[in-house]
Amino acid sequence: MRVATIQLADQSTHLALIEEKRVRMLDLMQVDNCHNLADLLHSPDPIGLAKYLIDQKAAPIGIEEVNFRAPVDRQEIWAAGVTYKRSQVARMEESDTAASHYDRVYTADRPELFFKATPSRVSGPGEPVRVRFDSGWSVPEPELALMVSPEKKLVGLTIGNDMSARDIEGENPLYLPQAKFYNQCCGLGPCVLIPEEPIDRTGTSIVLSIKRGGSEVFFGETNVDQMARSFEDLISWLGKENDFPHGAILLTGTGIVPPDEFTLENGDEVAITITGIGTLVNPVVKD
């Protein structure tokens, strides 16, 4: 089941159930304590509640008639690093002085976790993601994002773009917060997949396409089964000595890294597709 926050032509915002080519509006007046997407995801039975809330009086709407909003309410957004072999290699290449640290964290029990964004710094579908003005080497990082409940349980999956200034992080690992955390530094969307059974990691692909002037300048693909850690392991470490009263969103790392000579430019378009979820498209701005 897929659910999303959508915006209609009259600028009104609604919660909706996403079908193949249409959306079904959910009536949030039917129950107490369910006012947004997070409330639905954090309920005891999100799938059952979503089905119950379908507004039978509202006609289905064509998917092309709505705009998708970022699937975030008040959650903190966190990210994991060096969870794929390709990411480990890339981090070692960009930082000679810290190469051994990236090598060790790939196999260590404790993962690399860092604070990525507040909701106000998140861009939804169609909204711009930003390259820092002081970065000359920045890339998107396409990632599967885990929706985590206040009870620290996996309740949904979405697409994340962990924008990264590779030159800033590579200059000194202590600059990681500046390389990762800034205005419009994270893309999320377009919807949330509520898994009815454990996700098929082998059958779940992540595809990145970057266009410049209408032409594709980079294409990459990987599978979630290339991730060295389990979802449960990452959530467990995130929750150690940490509480999330509004839930959290955890980006799980990237297995696709453009070549060293590539950097995003103003006007580029980044499209990330993940099996079962959809495609997140964001323009790039740098000024």
N, C-alpha and C positions, 0 to 999 in steps of 0.2 A: 504494500500500500504506500502511495505517495501523497503527502500533504504539503501545503505551501501557504504563505501569506501572499495575497495577490492584490493588485490595484486595478480598479475599473476605469473606464473612460471619464467618469464623473469625479475621479480622484479619491473615491471612497475605498477603504482598505478592508479586506475580508479574509477569513480563513476558508480554505477550500480543499476538497479532495480532488486529486489529479488523476484523470483517466487518460486514455491514449491520445484522444484528439479534443477532449473537452474537460471542463472543470465543473464540479458540483459544489455549490455554496454550502457552508455549514452554518447552522443557526445556533449562535452562542447564547441565545436567550433561554434555551431549554434546560440548562443546568447551571448551578452555582459554581463559582470558582474555576470557570474555564473561559477566559477572556482573550487568550492569544495562543500562538503556536506552542510556546513553552508550556503553558498550562496543560494543553492536550498531551504533549509528549511526556510530561511528568506525571500524568494520571496513572492509576493502577492498570488500566486496560486501554491504551491509546487507540488500538485498532477498533475495538468494540465501541468506544466512545465516538470515534470519527464516523462510524457507520450510523450510530444512533442520531448524530447531530446533522445528518444530511437534510437540507431544507427541501422538503417534498413540494413546497409551493413555488419554489424558484426553478425556472427552466435552466437546463445545462447551458453553459456558455462555451463557445469555441475557444480553444486554447490560444489562438492567434489574437483574440480580442482582449486579453488581459496582460498586464505587466506583472512580473514576479518581483517580489521584494526580498531582501536578504532575510534568511531564516534565523534571525537572531532577535531576541527581546532584551533581556537584561543579563544574559550569560557573559561570563568572562571567556575570552578566546585564548587558548594556549596552543603550543605546537611542540612537536617532537622532531629531533634532528638525527641524521645519520642512522636511519632505520633501514635503508636500502644500500646495497653494495655500491651502486653508482654514486650515491650521495657521499658515501665515505671517501671514495676516490676523488670526487670533485673537491671536497673540503680539504683533503690533503694537498691537492694541486694548487689551491688558491692561497695556502698559508704554509710556507716552508717551516716557519718557526713553531707552528702548532700541529704539524702533521701527525706526530705520534699521539697527541691527545685525541684526534678524530679517529685514529686507528683503534685506540683502546676502547673508546666509548661504544664502538660498533659491536663489540663482543662482551662488554661489561654487563653486569646484572642491572646496574642503574642506568637508565636511558638519559639522553640529553633532553631536557624539557625547559621551555622558556615561555614567558608571557608574550603573546603575540599582538593582541588588540583589545580595545574596548569596543562596544557596539557602535559608538559614534565614528570609529575609524574604519568600519567595514563598508565595502561597496557591494551592492546587490547586482543582479543581472542587468547588463546594459549601462551600469554606472562605471565611471573611470577608476582604475587603479593607478597608483602614482609611482614614478621613479623619482627618487630624491634628486634635487637639483645639484647636490654635491657628489653624486655618484656617476662614474663613467663606465661602470660595468654592473648592470642590474639585469636580473632574469625573473621570470615567473617560476613558481614551484607548484606544480599540480599535485594535489593531495586529497586523499579520502579523509573526510572530517567526521569525527564521532560526536554525536549529540549525547551528552552525559547528564543524567538526572541528579538532583540534590542527594539522592541515595547512592550516587557514584555507580550507576548502572547504565549500560549502553541502551539507549532508547531510539536511536535513529542514526541515519547516515546522510551526509550531504557532500557537496564538492567544495574544496577550498583552494585558494590561490595564495600561497605564502610568498608574497613579493620579497625579494632579497637583493640587497646591495652587496654583491660578492667582493668588490674591491674594498669596501669599508670593513667587512668582517675579515677579509684576508689580510688586511694591514695589521690587525691586532685582534685576537679573539675577544678581548675585553670590550671591543666596539660592537659586539653582537646586538645589544639592544638598539643601537642606532641604525644598524643595518636592517633590522626587522620591524621596528616599532616606530611608526610615524603616521601622518595623515594618509588615509586611503591606502593603507599598507596590506589590506587583506580583502580578497573577494570570497563571497560565500553564495551558494544557491545552485540551481534555481528552486529546488524543492527538497524535502526530506523523505527519504525512504525509511519506512518503519518495517523492519524485517519480520516476516512471519515465521522464518526459520533461519538458522545460522547462514550467514552469507557464504557463497561459494567463492573462496579467495582465488582459486585457479581460474574460474570463469569470469572474474571481475577485472576488466581491463581499464586502464587509465590512459587517455590519449590527449596529447597537447599539440595544438596547431597555432602557429603565430603567423599573422598576415601583415604585410606592409604594402601599402598602396594597392590593396586588393589581391596581391600575390602571396602565396605561402612561402615564407622564408625559413621556417623550421617546422619539423614534424617529429614527434617522438611517441613511443608507446611502451607500456610496461604492464605487468599484472600485479595484483595485490598480493599474490602468493610469493612474490619476490621480497616482501617485507620480512625482516628478520625477527620481528617481535609480534606477539599476539595483541589483539585489541584489549583483552582483559589485563594483560601485563602493563600496557601503557596507562590504562585507567587506574590501575592499582597504584602505580608510582605517582601519578598525578594527585591522587587522593591522600597520600601520606602527609600527615600534619597539615592538611588543607581541607577546608569545607567550602561548599559551593551552594549557598542557600537558594540561588537562582539557576543552578545548573551550570554547565560549562560546555564549551565546544573545543575539541582537541583535534588539531591537524596532525596527521600521522607520519609525515615525512614524505620525501619525493624520491622516485626512482628514475626521473627524467631530468637530465641536466643538459642544456644546450652547450655547444662547444665553447671553448674559452674565448674565441674571437667574436662571439655573439653578445650583443647587449641590446636591450629594448630601447626603442626610440619613441619620441612623441608621435602619436597617431597610430601606433601599432594596434592590432587587435589580437587578444589572447582568448582562445577557445579551449576549454577543458571538458572532456566527455568521460563519464564513468558509467559503466554498465549498470542498468537498472535505475539510475538517478536522472540522467539527462545531460545537458550541455550548459556550462556556465561561460558566457561571453562578456568580456570587458574591454573597452578601449583603454589605451595607455596614455597618460599625460605626464609631461615633464616640463616645468617652467621655472 
